[in-house]
Amino acid sequence: MRLLFLLFPILLFSQSQTAKGVVLDKETNAPVPYVNISILESQSGTSSDENGTYSLDIKKDDLNKIVKLSSLGYEDSSLTISMFLNASKIYLKSKSEVLDEVFINEKIDDVNIVVNEIEDSELCQGYGSMEENPWIMALYFPYNDEYEKTEFLKSVKFHFGNFKNKKSKFRLRLFSVGKDSLPGEDILKENIIVSLKKKQKFAEVDISEYYILFPYEGVYVAFEWLYIPYNVEEVTYHFENKKKEKRLKYHPILSSTCEEAGKFTVATYVSGRWIFYSAKKYKSEEKSIPAISLTLSN
């Protein structure tokens, strides 16, 4: 089994600068954890930790760029690198959300449907992350008329196969479909942080309590890596020229299945923006698809 990693070059320069600070809620002054902090048009970024604090080394080539901060429940914020370096506190403004009215009907019998059900034998590769460039991997689930009697999202299952993941955490995200067919607005209005045990093969996350109807335009189910000390591991990377180099690896590795081109739509949030994503299976024309299943219920 070969792993598909997103690898980034290391740029070295003599005048290193480090930005350190904390992200706070503008209204409550409370720390905002797990904020995605990305430098636009760059391969650098990080996440705030459980206490809202962050630390990011700024490369020389990025000094004239823009930093973008985004987090569930908050408006995106952008500032220049110089402002970012000089700020010990960054405030995010919470979004004003109008919650949909929820109707709960009495159930006679539970009826469940698993969309994109995956067996261990179908897992072929994996998505991991080397270096610090926060990204989100999202798989699109289109609506089907067959779901009419099972219209609620019940649970999401992420597969990790036999990868030797350490104890780690990630965030589940659900997105509507935007006008450009890429992920749009958050559907979940609160953080769902999932903790994995060492070598855990899958994680099934129950979301039935949120009574989310399957949108007619479909839904993006997303896996968000968290760039926090809890998830990091220093590894030695071996190059073809026998050169060895130590780099940072962020757990967990998410498994993938390998499918024919055009069967699935995948998007990724990287360097502060959403793009469609397509990765080939090693020595094949098949596409590597994040191993995510969705269970629906009545």
C-alpha positions, 0 to 999 in steps of 0.5 A: 500500500502506498501513501499519497502525501501532500508534500511542500518544499522547505524554504530556508532564509537567514532572517526567520520571524515567528508570529505568536498570539491568541485568537479571541471572540470579539464579543466575549473575549473567550479563546477561539480554538482550532482556527485555520490560519493560512497564508494566501498563495503560500504553503504555510499556515497553522491552527490555533490550539485548544486555548486559542494560541498559535505560533507560525514561522514566517518565511522570507518570501511570504512577508508581503502576503496576506494571512486569512483566519477562518473558523466554524461560527465566525466571519473570515478575517484577513490581515497583512503579514506585518499586522499578523507579526505585531498582533498578540491578540486577534479578534474574530466576529461571530456570525449571526446565524438564523436557525431553521425551525425543526419539526420532529415526527414520531418514528414507527420504525428506524430505517437507515441507508448507508451512502458510499458504504466501504469495506476494508478491502476497498481501501487503497491509499491514504491522505496525510500531511507533511509540514504546516499547511492547514487543509480540509478534504471534502467529499460531495454527496448528491441528493437522490430521490431514493433518500426521500424516506430517509431524509435525515443525516444520521452519522458520518464514518471516516476510515483509517485502515491499517495506518499506524496513526498516533492518538490524534484529533480532527474536526468534522465539517458539513458544507452546503453547495455554493454557487461555484459548486464548491463547498459553501456555508457551514451546515453544522453550527458547532464544533465536532472534534473527534478524538482517535485512539492509537491505530484506530481503524475508523470513526463513526460520528453520530450527528442525529441530534442535529436533525439535519435534512439532506439538502436537495442540492447535496452536501459536502462532508469534510475532514479537517486536519488540526495543526496542533501540538497534540497531532504532530510527529517528527519523522525522517523522510527518505528521498530517492537520492538517499538524502534524509530529512526530518519533517513534521507530520500531522496525524491522522492519515485518512484512508482513500478508495480508488475509483474511476474518474468522474464518479465522485467530486472532491474539493479541498480547502488549502492556502485559504481557498476552496478548489476542486481536487483530483489525485491519481492512484499510483500508476493508474488512471483511477482517482483517490477518493477520501474514504467517507461514508454517510448514513441516513435515517427517517 
